[in-house]
Amino acid sequence: MIPDLLFLLFSAGILAGGALVAVGKNPMVGILGMLLAFLNASGLFILLGAEFLGLLIIMVYVGAVAVMFLFVLMTIDIDFAALREGWANYLPVGVLTVGGLATLLILAVQGQNFNLGTPVAPELLGAEAPQNIVALGQVLFTQYAVPFQVAGLLLLVAMVGAIGLTHRPRTDIKRQDVGQQVNRKRTEAMVLTNPKTGQGAFPDHWVGKGVKKGQK
């Protein structure tokens, strides 16, 4: 009874979070809805006995990805009116995408393609089933070792590409020249003066370097 109620509660939370992401006009509301969906999805994984995946979702998606999105939205200036312009042009594509995904889900449910059994390969199960994290490591680094490495390489290429696209030389900023600072003379760095009342504090050899003679 209690597991069924928890399943319904977590499922309703996922649907509510997805609805906020889909219909929220403010990106902050969408991110909060995404956080709600992640937390409830983590609860479903824990309820199904996959506590490692549930905690992983909280650590990676809730603790890193969603927080990064919030930080980006809070540090940039977003014109919400401009974002809402022209949304009707993308409506047919959105309806087609949602319809296709809904059709796939309905066909999968009707065909009973969801295997609710153990995700571990039968040959890896001995007399006693291993723990979730052990079983996941065995499957990930044996049966799916090559796809796992390929996915890592794709993520590395994507990261390098993003850095290459965003990194560009800028000429509108003043950069530090360490060599010039190290090789400068003492007279160019500091000077001891004892100016009289009404006279400037800059010596004559500084005149012509952006300082006027007699400047106070």
C-alpha positions as CSV (number, residue, x, y, z in Angstrom):
1,M,0.0,0.0,0.0
2,I,2.7,2.5,1.0
3,P,4.9,1.7,-2.0
4,D,1.9,2.3,-4.3
5,L,1.2,5.6,-2.7
6,L,4.8,6.7,-3.0
7,F,4.9,5.6,-6.7
8,L,1.8,7.7,-7.4
9,L,3.3,10.7,-5.5
10,F,6.6,10.6,-7.3
11,S,4.9,10.1,-10.6
12,A,2.7,13.1,-10.0
13,G,5.7,15.1,-9.1
14,I,7.5,14.2,-12.3
15,L,4.4,15.1,-14.3
16,A,4.1,18.4,-12.5
17,G,7.7,19.3,-13.0
18,G,7.5,18.4,-16.7
19,A,4.4,20.6,-17.0
20,L,6.2,23.5,-15.4
21,V,9.1,23.1,-17.8
22,A,6.8,23.0,-20.8
23,V,4.3,25.8,-20.0
24,G,6.4,28.0,-17.8
25,K,7.0,31.5,-19.3
26,N,9.8,32.3,-17.0
27,P,13.0,30.3,-17.4
28,M,13.5,30.3,-13.6
29,V,10.1,28.5,-13.3
30,G,11.2,26.0,-15.9
31,I,14.4,25.2,-14.0
32,L,12.5,24.8,-10.7
33,G,10.2,22.4,-12.5
34,M,13.2,20.5,-13.8
35,L,14.5,20.3,-10.2
36,L,11.1,18.9,-9.1
37,A,11.2,16.3,-11.9
38,F,14.7,15.2,-11.0
39,L,14.0,14.8,-7.3
40,N,10.9,12.7,-8.0
41,A,12.7,10.6,-10.5
42,S,15.4,10.0,-7.9
43,G,12.6,8.9,-5.5
44,L,11.3,6.4,-8.1
45,F,14.8,4.9,-8.6
46,I,15.2,4.5,-4.8
47,L,11.7,3.0,-4.6
48,L,12.6,0.4,-7.2
49,G,15.8,-0.6,-5.4
50,A,18.3,1.3,-7.6
51,E,19.5,3.6,-4.8
52,F,22.8,4.3,-6.6
53,L,21.1,5.8,-9.6
54,G,18.7,7.8,-7.4
55,L,21.6,9.3,-5.5
56,L,23.5,9.9,-8.7
57,I,20.7,11.9,-10.1
58,I,20.6,14.1,-7.0
59,M,24.4,14.7,-7.0
60,V,24.8,15.2,-10.8
61,Y,21.6,16.7,-12.1
62,V,20.2,18.5,-9.0
63,G,23.5,19.4,-7.4
64,A,25.5,20.4,-10.5
65,V,23.5,20.8,-13.8
66,A,20.4,22.5,-12.4
67,V,22.5,24.8,-10.1
68,M,24.7,25.7,-13.1
69,F,21.5,26.7,-15.1
70,L,20.3,28.8,-12.2
71,F,23.7,30.5,-11.9
72,V,23.8,31.3,-15.7
73,L,20.2,32.7,-15.7
74,M,21.0,34.9,-12.7
75,T,24.2,36.4,-14.2
76,I,22.9,37.2,-17.7
77,D,20.3,39.7,-18.9
78,I,17.4,37.9,-20.6
79,D,14.8,39.7,-22.5
80,F,11.7,37.6,-21.8
81,A,9.6,39.5,-24.2
82,A,12.0,38.7,-27.1
83,L,12.0,35.0,-26.1
84,R,8.2,34.8,-26.3
85,E,8.2,36.3,-29.8
86,G,7.6,33.9,-32.7
87,W,6.7,30.9,-30.6
88,A,3.9,30.1,-32.9
89,N,6.3,29.4,-35.7
90,Y,7.7,26.4,-33.7
91,L,4.3,25.1,-32.7
92,P,3.9,22.5,-35.5
93,V,7.4,21.1,-34.9
94,G,6.6,20.8,-31.2
95,V,3.3,19.1,-31.7
96,L,4.9,16.7,-34.1
97,T,7.7,15.9,-31.7
98,V,5.3,15.4,-28.7
99,G,3.0,13.3,-30.9
100,G,5.9,11.0,-32.0
101,L,7.1,10.5,-28.4
102,A,3.6,9.8,-27.2
103,T,3.1,7.2,-30.0
104,L,6.4,5.5,-29.1
105,L,5.4,5.3,-25.4
106,I,1.9,3.9,-26.2
107,L,3.4,1.3,-28.5
108,A,6.0,0.3,-25.9
109,V,3.3,-0.1,-23.2
110,Q,1.0,-2.1,-25.5
111,G,3.7,-4.3,-26.6
112,Q,4.9,-4.9,-23.1
113,N,8.5,-4.0,-24.0
114,F,9.2,-2.7,-20.5
115,N,11.3,-5.4,-18.7
116,L,10.6,-4.9,-15.0
117,G,13.1,-7.7,-14.0
118,T,16.6,-7.3,-12.9
119,P,18.8,-5.1,-15.2
120,V,21.8,-7.3,-14.5
121,A,22.8,-9.8,-17.2
122,P,21.9,-13.4,-16.1
123,E,25.5,-14.7,-16.6
124,L,26.7,-12.2,-14.1
125,L,24.4,-13.4,-11.3
126,G,25.8,-16.1,-9.2
127,A,24.3,-17.8,-6.2
128,E,23.7,-14.5,-4.6
129,A,23.0,-11.3,-6.5
130,P,25.6,-8.6,-6.1
131,Q,24.9,-5.1,-4.8
132,N,23.5,-2.5,-7.2
133,I,26.8,-0.6,-7.6
134,V,28.8,-3.8,-8.1
135,A,26.3,-5.1,-10.7
136,L,26.3,-1.8,-12.5
137,G,30.1,-1.7,-12.7
138,Q,30.2,-5.3,-13.9
139,V,27.8,-4.6,-16.7
140,L,29.2,-1.2,-17.6
141,F,32.8,-2.2,-17.9
142,T,32.3,-5.6,-19.5
143,Q,29.2,-5.8,-21.7
144,Y,29.1,-2.1,-22.4
145,A,32.8,-1.2,-22.1
146,V,33.2,0.0,-25.7
147,P,30.0,2.2,-25.8
148,F,31.0,3.6,-22.4
149,Q,34.5,4.7,-23.7
150,V,33.0,6.1,-27.0
151,A,30.5,8.2,-24.9
152,G,33.4,9.5,-22.9
153,L,35.3,10.5,-26.0
154,L,32.2,12.2,-27.5
155,L,31.8,14.2,-24.3
156,L,35.5,15.2,-24.4
157,V,35.3,16.3,-28.0
158,A,32.1,18.3,-27.1
159,M,33.9,20.0,-24.2
160,V,36.9,20.9,-26.3
161,G,34.7,22.2,-29.1
162,A,32.7,24.4,-26.7
163,I,35.9,25.9,-25.3
164,G,37.2,26.5,-28.8
165,L,34.0,28.3,-29.9
166,T,33.8,30.5,-26.8
167,H,37.5,31.4,-26.5
168,R,38.5,34.3,-28.7
169,P,41.2,36.9,-28.4
170,R,40.0,40.3,-27.2
171,T,41.5,43.6,-28.0
172,D,39.2,45.8,-25.9
173,I,40.8,44.8,-22.6
174,K,44.1,45.7,-21.0
175,R,46.2,42.6,-20.2
176,Q,49.0,42.2,-17.7
177,D,52.6,42.2,-19.1
178,V,54.6,40.3,-16.6
179,G,57.9,40.8,-18.4
180,Q,57.6,44.5,-18.5
181,Q,56.7,44.7,-14.8
182,V,59.7,42.5,-13.9
183,N,62.2,44.4,-16.1
184,R,61.2,48.0,-15.0
185,K,63.7,50.2,-13.2
186,R,63.3,51.4,-9.6
187,T,62.9,55.0,-10.8
188,E,59.9,53.9,-12.9
189,A,58.3,52.0,-10.1
190,M,58.5,54.3,-7.1
191,V,60.1,57.6,-6.1
192,L,60.6,59.3,-2.8
193,T,59.6,63.0,-2.8
194,N,59.5,65.8,-0.3
195,P,57.3,68.4,-2.1
196,K,56.8,71.9,-0.8
197,T,53.5,73.4,-0.1
198,G,51.7,74.2,-3.3
199,Q,54.1,72.2,-5.6
200,G,53.3,68.9,-7.3
201,A,54.7,65.6,-6.1
202,F,55.9,64.3,-9.5
203,P,59.6,64.8,-10.5
204,D,60.6,66.3,-13.7
205,H,61.6,62.9,-15.4
206,W,58.0,61.8,-15.1
207,V,56.9,64.7,-17.3
208,G,55.7,63.5,-20.7
209,K,54.6,60.0,-19.4
210,G,51.0,61.1,-18.9
211,V,51.8,63.5,-16.0
212,K,51.9,67.2,-16.4
213,K,54.7,69.2,-14.8
214,G,53.5,70.9,-11.6
215,Q,50.5,68.5,-11.3
216,K,49.3,68.3,-7.7
